[in-house]
Amino acid sequence: MCGTLSWASCNEPVAGGDWLGCAEALVAHGMPAAQPDPQDDATVFVEGRRMAFPDEVTDFLLGAAATPSRR
């Protein structure tokens, strides 16, 4: 699920897609928390996998991971 968001939001097959809204919906439905990548500010780790997202999505995912209750 988050792999599709990563690919779609970086490759934008639909111009103007609501990538932040997609991330919010995934987090609301239990997406695992994102962790910062200590070696690359442009990526995060989700379940041990390095992933890239647009800045606004990355910021949201890292902020959601810092929030004690995401649901």
LOZAZA-976411 format. One record per residue (C-alpha): x, y, z. Coordinates in Angstrom, 2 decimals. Layout:
<recs>
+---------+---------+---------+
:    east :   north :      up :
+---------+---------+---------+
:       X :       Y :       Z :
...
+---------+---------+---------+
</recs>
This chain:
<recs>
+---------+---------+---------+
:    east :   north :      up :
+---------+---------+---------+
:    0.00 :    0.00 :    0.00 :
:    2.66 :    2.58 :    0.86 :
:    4.82 :    1.34 :   -2.04 :
:    2.09 :    2.39 :   -4.43 :
:    1.85 :    5.78 :   -2.73 :
:    5.61 :    6.21 :   -3.01 :
:    5.69 :    5.34 :   -6.71 :
:    2.58 :    7.31 :   -7.66 :
:    3.46 :   10.42 :   -5.69 :
:    6.99 :   10.55 :   -7.12 :
:    6.02 :    9.67 :  -10.71 :
:    2.65 :   11.47 :  -10.75 :
:    0.70 :    9.38 :  -13.27 :
:   -2.25 :   11.61 :  -12.38 :
:   -1.39 :   15.30 :  -12.43 :
:   -2.46 :   17.01 :   -9.24 :
:   -3.07 :   13.77 :   -7.33 :
:   -3.93 :   14.20 :   -3.65 :
:   -0.85 :   12.38 :   -2.33 :
:   -1.10 :   13.96 :    1.11 :
:   -4.74 :   12.89 :    1.37 :
:   -3.73 :    9.37 :    0.38 :
:   -1.05 :    9.32 :    3.08 :
:   -3.55 :   10.57 :    5.66 :
:   -6.00 :    7.81 :    4.71 :
:   -3.31 :    5.12 :    4.90 :
:   -2.12 :    6.30 :    8.33 :
:   -5.72 :    6.48 :    9.57 :
:   -6.15 :    2.85 :    8.54 :
:   -3.02 :    1.54 :   10.22 :
:   -0.08 :    2.19 :    7.91 :
:    3.13 :    1.37 :    9.81 :
:    5.02 :    4.39 :   11.12 :
:    7.73 :    5.98 :    9.01 :
:   11.17 :    6.49 :   10.52 :
:   13.78 :    9.00 :    9.36 :
:   16.59 :    7.65 :    7.20 :
:   19.79 :    8.74 :    8.98 :
:   21.76 :    8.53 :    5.71 :
:   19.37 :   10.35 :    3.37 :
:   17.01 :   13.23 :    4.15 :
:   15.07 :   12.49 :    0.97 :
:   13.90 :    9.04 :    2.13 :
:   12.29 :    7.35 :    5.11 :
:   12.03 :    3.77 :    6.32 :
:    8.65 :    2.04 :    6.49 :
:    8.81 :   -1.48 :    7.90 :
:   12.55 :   -1.56 :    7.17 :
:   12.15 :   -0.52 :    3.53 :
:   13.65 :    2.73 :    2.26 :
:   10.99 :    4.80 :    0.47 :
:   10.80 :    8.20 :   -1.16 :
:    7.81 :   10.54 :   -1.08 :
:    7.28 :   14.22 :   -1.93 :
:    8.36 :   16.53 :    0.90 :
:    4.83 :   17.26 :    2.16 :
:    4.05 :   13.54 :    2.38 :
:    7.37 :   12.77 :    4.09 :
:    6.78 :   15.55 :    6.62 :
:    3.29 :   14.24 :    7.36 :
:    4.43 :   10.62 :    7.73 :
:    7.26 :   11.56 :   10.08 :
:    4.90 :   13.79 :   12.08 :
:    2.34 :   11.00 :   12.30 :
:    5.04 :    8.65 :   13.57 :
:    5.85 :   11.13 :   16.35 :
:    2.20 :   11.32 :   17.44 :
:    1.49 :    8.79 :   20.22 :
:   -1.96 :    7.78 :   18.94 :
:   -2.34 :    7.70 :   15.18 :
:   -5.84 :    6.25 :   15.13 :
+---------+---------+---------+
</recs>
